[in-house]
Amino acid sequence: MAQVHVVYEGRTDDFEFEEIFPQDRLAAIGIPDGTVEVTAQNLTHDQVKAAAAQHYDVGLDEFEDHFVEINPNGNVTLRPKTAFGV
């Protein structure tokens, strides 16, 4: 099962997709009603950041400088940009 890895405030949290993208909150982050399955391949970077902000109950600006990695295995990583590159 695909996971979302979030690096935020110095810690790394791992979530199942359904935890970060619950069906009852998809419309609030721009995912159309009736979307059957949320996967790494059908998400935008902005949707990933919005879902994380919603999950942590913080403003979207908390993730403004974060980088979204869509991994080939279907996982998503959201982490701060690093000094040595993306």
N, C-alpha and C positions, 0 to 999 in steps of 0.2 A: 504494500500500500504506500502511495506517495506521501511524502512529508514536506513540511515547511520548516526550515531551520532559520531562526531569527536571532541575530546578534544585536542585543539592545542593552544599554546601560551596563556594559561589561560582562554580561552573561550570555550564554547560548541556550535557547529554548527550542525544543523539537516538538512539533505538533502534527497530528494527522490533518489532512486537508479539511476535513469536515469541522475541525475545531476552529480554524481560521476563516473558513468560508462556509458558515452554516447557511442552510437554505433560506432561513427567514431574514437574513441580512444581505443577501446578494444584490438586491435592487439598490440598496443604499451605496454600494460601491461601483455601480454601473454595469452590473451583470444582469442581462434581461431576465424577467420572470419566465419560467418555463425551461431555463437552462437545466438540462438533465444532469450533466456531469461537468464539474469544474476540474480542469487539468492544467498542468504547467503550460501546455501548448496553446490553450485558449484564454490565457490571462495576459493583460498588459502589465507593465511594470507599475503604473499608477494604481491599478487595482490591487496589486500585491501590497503596496505601501498603505493604501487606504484600509485594507482588511487588517493589517497589523496594527495600525493606529486604532481602529475600532476595537480590536481584541484587547489591546493594552489600555484602552480608554484614555487615550492621549490625542493631542492635536496632530494633524497630518504633517505639520512642520517638523515633528520629532523624527520623521523618516525621510525628510527632504534630501539629506546628503547621503542616504544609503544607496547601495548598489544592489540590483536584483540579478541573480544568476538563475537561469533556467537550465537545469542539469539534464543531460541526455537520459538519465534513469527516471525522469519524471518528477524529481524533487525540485524544490525552489529554495534558494538561499537568499536571505535579505540581511545584508551586513553593511557596516560603515565602509566608506571608501578608504583605502589605505594610502599611506604616504608614498609607497613605491609603485602605485598604479591603481587600476580599477579593482 
